[in-house]
Amino acid sequence: MPGEDFYPSRIGGTEQIIQRKDPIVYGDTQPDVVHTLNTSQLNAYHENGYIVLPDYIPEMATPPAR
């Protein structure tokens, strides 16, 4: 049915755990493309649901010197 929302939490339904309908990450690794995730990072994200990117924005993680 066109226009049907498969995620009930967005339409005022009750909270519930449902199976994911869409992929977590689209595509595969692209080693020739700058700023893409490598295989290890994609696997970690798929397994854990989050990813840690050390030194991604270091100026936000380290307070400025006084």
TIMIZA-767439 format. One record per residue (C-alpha): residue number from 1; residue in three letters; chain; x, y, z. Coordinates in Angstrom, 1 decimal, padded with zeros to 4 digits. Layout:
N
+-----+------+------+--------+--------+--------+
| pos | code | unit |      u |      v |      w |
+-----+------+------+--------+--------+--------+
| NUM |  ala |    A |      X |      Y |      Z |
...
+-----+------+------+--------+--------+--------+
// end
This chain:
66
+-----+------+------+--------+--------+--------+
| pos | code | unit |      u |      v |      w |
+-----+------+------+--------+--------+--------+
|   1 |  met |    A |  000.0 |  000.0 |  000.0 |
|   2 |  pro |    A |  001.7 |  003.3 | -001.1 |
|   3 |  gly |    A |  002.3 |  005.7 |  001.7 |
|   4 |  glu |    A |  002.1 |  003.2 |  004.5 |
|   5 |  asp |    A |  004.6 |  003.9 |  007.3 |
|   6 |  phe |    A |  006.3 |  000.6 |  008.4 |
|   7 |  tyr |    A |  007.6 |  002.2 |  011.6 |
|   8 |  pro |    A |  004.7 |  002.5 |  014.1 |
|   9 |  ser |    A |  006.5 |  004.8 |  016.5 |
|  10 |  arg |    A |  006.3 |  007.6 |  013.9 |
|  11 |  ile |    A |  002.6 |  007.5 |  013.7 |
|  12 |  gly |    A |  001.6 |  007.6 |  017.3 |
|  13 |  gly |    A |  001.7 |  003.8 |  018.0 |
|  14 |  thr |    A |  002.9 |  002.3 |  021.2 |
|  15 |  glu |    A |  006.6 |  001.7 |  021.8 |
|  16 |  gln |    A |  007.8 | -001.6 |  020.7 |
|  17 |  ile |    A |  010.8 | -003.4 |  019.4 |
|  18 |  ile |    A |  010.5 | -004.3 |  015.7 |
|  19 |  gln |    A |  012.7 | -005.9 |  013.1 |
|  20 |  arg |    A |  014.6 | -003.4 |  011.0 |
|  21 |  lys |    A |  013.1 | -003.1 |  007.5 |
|  22 |  asp |    A |  016.0 | -001.2 |  005.9 |
|  23 |  pro |    A |  019.7 | -001.8 |  005.8 |
|  24 |  ile |    A |  021.8 | -000.2 |  008.5 |
|  25 |  val |    A |  024.4 |  001.0 |  006.0 |
|  26 |  tyr |    A |  023.9 |  001.2 |  002.3 |
|  27 |  gly |    A |  026.7 |  000.2 |  000.0 |
|  28 |  asp |    A |  030.1 | -001.4 |  000.6 |
|  29 |  thr |    A |  033.5 | -000.1 |  001.3 |
|  30 |  gln |    A |  035.0 |  002.1 | -001.3 |
|  31 |  pro |    A |  038.8 |  002.3 | -000.6 |
|  32 |  asp |    A |  039.3 |  004.8 | -003.5 |
|  33 |  val |    A |  036.9 |  007.3 | -002.1 |
|  34 |  val |    A |  038.0 |  009.8 |  000.6 |
|  35 |  his |    A |  036.1 |  009.8 |  003.9 |
|  36 |  thr |    A |  034.4 |  006.4 |  003.7 |
|  37 |  leu |    A |  034.2 |  003.8 |  006.3 |
|  38 |  asn |    A |  036.5 |  000.8 |  006.0 |
|  39 |  thr |    A |  035.4 | -002.8 |  006.4 |
|  40 |  ser |    A |  036.3 | -003.0 |  010.1 |
|  41 |  gln |    A |  034.3 |  000.2 |  010.8 |
|  42 |  leu |    A |  031.3 | -001.0 |  008.9 |
|  43 |  asn |    A |  031.4 | -004.4 |  010.7 |
|  44 |  ala |    A |  031.6 | -002.7 |  014.1 |
|  45 |  tyr |    A |  028.7 | -000.4 |  013.2 |
|  46 |  his |    A |  026.6 | -003.3 |  012.0 |
|  47 |  glu |    A |  027.3 | -005.3 |  015.1 |
|  48 |  asn |    A |  027.1 | -002.6 |  017.8 |
|  49 |  gly |    A |  024.8 |  000.0 |  016.3 |
|  50 |  tyr |    A |  027.3 |  002.8 |  016.7 |
|  51 |  ile |    A |  030.8 |  003.6 |  015.7 |
|  52 |  val |    A |  033.7 |  005.4 |  017.4 |
|  53 |  leu |    A |  035.8 |  007.6 |  015.2 |
|  54 |  pro |    A |  038.8 |  008.7 |  017.3 |
|  55 |  asp |    A |  040.2 |  012.1 |  016.3 |
|  56 |  tyr |    A |  037.3 |  012.8 |  013.9 |
|  57 |  ile |    A |  036.7 |  016.3 |  015.4 |
|  58 |  pro |    A |  039.5 |  016.7 |  017.9 |
|  59 |  glu |    A |  038.8 |  020.4 |  018.5 |
|  60 |  met |    A |  035.4 |  019.4 |  019.9 |
|  61 |  ala |    A |  036.8 |  016.7 |  022.2 |
|  62 |  thr |    A |  039.7 |  018.7 |  023.6 |
|  63 |  pro |    A |  039.1 |  021.9 |  025.5 |
|  64 |  pro |    A |  041.0 |  024.9 |  024.1 |
|  65 |  ala |    A |  044.2 |  025.9 |  026.0 |
|  66 |  arg |    A |  043.7 |  028.9 |  028.3 |
+-----+------+------+--------+--------+--------+
// end
